[in-house]
């Protein structure tokens, strides 16, 4: 139970900690209000409880595919929120209100998705667990790991931003969001909207998906020991495509600014 509790935190709690730490780094560097964090966290917890409560009802919709379709929709919305947020942070769009809304929306949707899974398994562990002490220790250790990773990532992003390496923060956030987005492919296969996924390679002998390191890398970058071809394609397109667009648009803005100064 101790290991299971830690893995639960790595799998379902750490992604939210990662997102919040990166957004906090952007917010502090750009001197933005932290109102987005309060609203996103509060509404995210509420939505996670509601989604966990309605799991059985949603599963009965759409010929038994209601829950999967709901998660697919929420995951796509979360990815869209992050793209808009990055456009406000490093792209041509500098609307402060839009940044606040998209940051709150990304936190809300991420907490809803991962929080619902976390609550279902966490309540199950506490209800059917045979060792309350092990569960309590696992909870404390899992929370400590999540907080430690979030603090280290926040400091790293602050270092990048202070050194005018905003692109490293943007690329990391895009890789993280791409890793979250590819979750929709197994769900699409599960409801028979796409054909079953076939693995391109398998690195389970080095880092298994079920291991602690596998869960950590999955939360950070979307690591899969046996990814399919389409998972790789979607991951690369959703991470590198927006990054290239943001980079080129920023270069055009800088070139236009320099041209204006010369004139």
N, C-alpha and C positions, 0 to 999 in steps of 0.2 A: 504493500500500500504506500510505503514511503516513496518508492521510485515512481509508482503510478501518479502520485500527487505532483511530483516534480515535473514529470512529462506533461501532465495536464496543463500546468502553468506555461511550460515552454511552447506547447502547441497552440493553446487557445488564449492565453493572456499576454504573452510576449509580443505578438504582432501589434497590439494596441499600444503597448509601452514604446515600441520602436517608432510608430507613426507620431505619437505625441512628442517624443524627444526631438525628432527632426523638425517638426513644425514649431516647437518651442525655440529651437536654435534660429530658424528663419525669423520668427516673431521678435525675438530679442535683438537680433542683428539689425532688423528694420524698424525697431522701436514701435511695434504694433501692440495694441491692447490685447490682454489675455481673456477678454470676454468670450471668445470662441471656445476656449478650453472649458470654462464652466458650463456653458450651454451644451456643447457637444458631449461632455462627460455625463451630465445629468440626464439629458434626453437619451443618450446611448444606454445607460444602465436601465432606464425605464423601458426602452424598446427591447432590450435583451430579455428582460423579465417577461414582457408581453409575448415575445416570439417563442420563448421557452415554454410558456403556458399554453400557447396555441399550436404547438407542434402537431398534436394528434388531429386537430381540426383542419389544419392546412394540408396535412398528408392525405386527407380524404378528397381534396379538390383536384380537378383536372385529371381524373381517372387515376388517382394515387400519386400524381407527380407534383402536387401543389407545393410541398415544402421545397423540393429541388428547384422548381421554377422561381419561387420566392427568393431563394438564396442566390440564384443566377442573376436575377434582376438587381438585387441589393449589391452584389459584387461588382456588376458593371457600373452601377451608379457611383459606387465608392471610387472606382478607377477614374471615372469622368470628373469627380470632384477634385481628385489629386492633380489631374492634368490642368484644370482651370486654376487651381491654387498655384501650381508652378508657373503658369503663364503670368500670374500676378507677381510672383516672386522674382523671376528672372527673364520673363518674356516682355512683350510690348504692352501688355495689359497691366496697369498699375493702380487699379481701382481698389482702395483700401477696404471698402465695404464688401466687395466681392471676395477679397482674400479672407475676410472674417467668416463670411457665409460658407465658403468652400472648405475652410479649415474645420469649422464646426460640423459641416456635413460629412466630411471624411471621417472624423472621429466618431460621430454618431453612427454611421453605417458600419464602420469597423467594429465598434463595441457591440452593435446589434448582432452582427454575424458571429463573431468569435465569442461574445459574451453569452449568447444563447447556448452554444455548444458547451461552453465552460460550465454554465449553471446546471445543465442537464447531467453532465458527468460528475460535477462536484457534489451535487445533491445526492446522486446515486452512490458515490463513495461514502459520504457521511451517513446515508441511510442504511447501507448494507455492509459497511466496513466492519471488520472484526477487531481492529486495533485503533481506537480513538487517538492514542498517543502518537502512533505512526502517521496518522492522517494529519494531526496537528503539526508535527515536525515537518512533514512533507509540504504542508501549506506554507509554513514559515520559510522553509528553504526555497521553495518555488517562487514565493514573492520576493525573497532576497535576491535571487538570481535575476528576475525580471527587472527589479529596480537597479541592480548593479549594471546590467547590460545597457539599460536606458540612460543611466548617468554617464557611462563611458562613451556611448554613442553621441549624447548631447555635447560632451566636451570635445569629441572629435569633430563634430559638425561646426562647433564654435571656432575651433582652430582653423578649419578650412575656410569658413566665411571671413574670419579676421585676416586671413592671408589672401583674400580675393580669389579663392578657389571655389566659387559658388557652384561651378559645374560638377564638382565631385559630390556635393550634397544633392544636387538635382539628379545626377546619375544614380546615386544610391537609392534615393526615394523612388525613382522610376523602376529600378530593378526590384525593389521591395514590392511595389504595387503590381508589377508584372507577375511576380511570384504568387501574389494573392489572386490575380485575375485568372491564371491558368487553373485555379480550382474549379472553374466552371466546366472544363472539359470532361472530367470524370462524372460530373453531375449530368451533363448533356448525354453522355453515353449511358448513364444509369436509367434515364427516362426514354432511351431509344431514339433520341433526336439525332445522334451521330453514331457511326459504327464503333464497336469496341476498340479501345486504344491498344496499340501494339508497341511494346518497348523497343527503343532503338539500341540501348545498351543497358547494362545492369552493374552498378557499382556497390551492390549490397555487401559484397565481401570486404569492402574497405569501410564504408559508412552506410549502415542500414538506416532506412527511413524510421524504424521503430526505436533506434538508439537515441540517447540523450543528445549526442552531437548531431545526429540526423535531424532531430526536431529543432535544434538551435539554428542550424544552417537553413532549414526550411523556413523558419520564421524570419530570418534575416534576408535571404535571397531567393526563396522558393525552391530550395534544393529538392530534387527527386532522384532517388537511386536508379529508377528505371523509367525515364521519361519517354513519352511517345514522340513521334515526328511532329505532330501538330502542336503538342505542348511546347516543343522547342521553337517552332515557327511563331506561335502566338507570343511566347516569352520575348523572343528577340525583337519582333515587330513592335510590341507594346512598350518595350523598354528603350530600344535604340531609335525607333521612328520619332517619337515625341522629343527625344534628346537632340536628334539632328535638327528638327524644326526649331526648337528653342535656341540652339546654338547659332544657326544661320540667321534667325531673326534678330538675335542680340548683336551679331556682327554687322548686320545691315544698319541697325540703330546706331552703333558706334561709328560706322563709316559716315552716316548722315550727320552725326553730331560733329565729327572732325571736319567734314566739308563745310558745315555751317560756320565753324570757328574760322576757317580759312577765308571764307567770304566776308 
